[in-house]
Amino acid sequence: MLGTLAALITTQALSTESRFELTAPLALPPVYIHHELAKYGVGQSTARRLDLQARVLWIDATANLGRVNSEQKIAGIVAKAKEVGFNTLVFDIKPINGYTMYPSKLTEQITFWRDAKMEAGFDPLKIFCDETKKQGISLFVAMNAFSEGHSYGKRDFGKENNQFFKPGWGYEHPELQTARYIPVPTWNGFEIAPGLDPANYDQPVAVFTDPKKASGEWFVAVEKSGNIRSSSSEKPASLNGLALFAATGNAATELARYSPGNKIVIRSTAKFVPSGEDQNQIPLMMNPHSERMQQRTFAFIDEVAKNYEIDGLLYDDRLRFGGLDSDFSETTRIKFEQAIGEFVDWPNDIYTYNYSPSLTPYLQPGRLFDAWLAFRAQTLSSWVAKARAHLKVNRPTAQFGIYAGSWYGDYQKYGNNYASPNINAGFPFLTSAYRQTGFASKLDVLITGCYYPHGTVYEAVGSGGVPGRTVEAGGILSNRVARDQSWVYAGIMLDTFKTNHEGLESALQAATATTQGVMVFDLSHGIEDFWPIFKQAFKNPAKAPHQVPGLIDQVRKTRAEFDAKGFKEPPFPIFEGAPGTGF
């Protein structure tokens, strides 16, 4: 019996089919793509069948101020983009500092950035509208929703050599800034200096890895487990990998009560600080839960949609919370308690931090951690629906979309759930409540930043790279996440390929093979060197899917019919993206 089984095993023919297939959606050398994963979806098949392909060029606001400060320059940009085959431009009109590129009644107009200047009152947006209409290509504008300041502008404001305009409206309104939850390490109620080996410290306790730097009245050497090895008023000459706790005053008296064999447990207390006081990123992040802040964002939509003939509106990556540590304002606490209908031990029911003896923090989820993630995501999902409605009042045919990073696994920390509410994937944060906050169906266009150096999985495997950290993997993941609820375009960053033009060709192929188009970021990234590549790539003219009225509605309808008939989807691909990709 065993012999017969062995014979069957050894004689059974194995498939020689490869998952990699040469693919060339653009007029460039073909690349190997995972052909089954790249073909997924009604949107993908519809775009292929109708020969539709988005070719989008992004024009950042401040980085390009010197390129868009005259009518002649703008006309040249639009004409060149049309010549090489782009069918859509995105003009960033409200960057992270919160000011605008066009003359606005809501805020100041940016008139200089670094060495570039623009005359006050000059309206580049009006010129872009006129020139894109002449050339027959689409114009989207981009805005940042919940950023109203720039740390460089704050740092250099008032200095003679300031190059970063002004700080931003948000610095004048700390009550609307996002409140950060900053954990402070504590032991037995005494604060610990937050960094190892502090040169000076005014907290009662500090931790050292170098005993020569330590000062205090009592010293305790602690193992990695937290167990005390020694306790004395004399600091040890060496530590051999132990952490040394030094204390003064009442903390020293308390520490002296602990003997070898006892354990040191470091917990935390919460400090809530407006983001402008302890800013941990360049944009000044505001509170998305604030009604006043939301109304401000809608006012910009109304102003632009009413006064300019735009084809679409995109929100850049600041359509999010500042991070997992945001927003912990009193306003938000009240709204959260109302949402769940009970009192919250703030912030312990959300999460707390414990620390190792070497002050490595460990997040400890509270009982309401998942409810908190869903609550934040629901706020942004509701905001997206309202923002879309504001656009449609004055521009009913305009497209609404967002840009976000392609590594979807990052985004539960930021509250931006750009997926379909019917996504079926293995991300641990996708509880039933969180899944329902997905807002892909409220978008027409989803652009994700697949900002990786390798175009394809095949390339990454061949060069020792990570397969998931490729344009191909980012595009496949984004397309599956949206699940036919919006058009999906993979974004690539030109600067990545400055000295690797073949890499750009591969990235372009990968982007257009795995999604319904490509977004190129940015005009300011030495694009002159790449015009010939784009002209060859886009040799065969194509319309973008978003340029066909009503087509995305047909795609959604077909997906709904497939779901109603019980069609089984292929397994969700598992890729390892890089944290922060596309931010």
Summary of the structure (lengths in Angstrom):
residues: 583
radius of gyration: 27.3
end to end distance: 60.1
largest distance: 89.7
contacts: 2009
relative contact order: 0.14
helix: 36%
strand: 22%
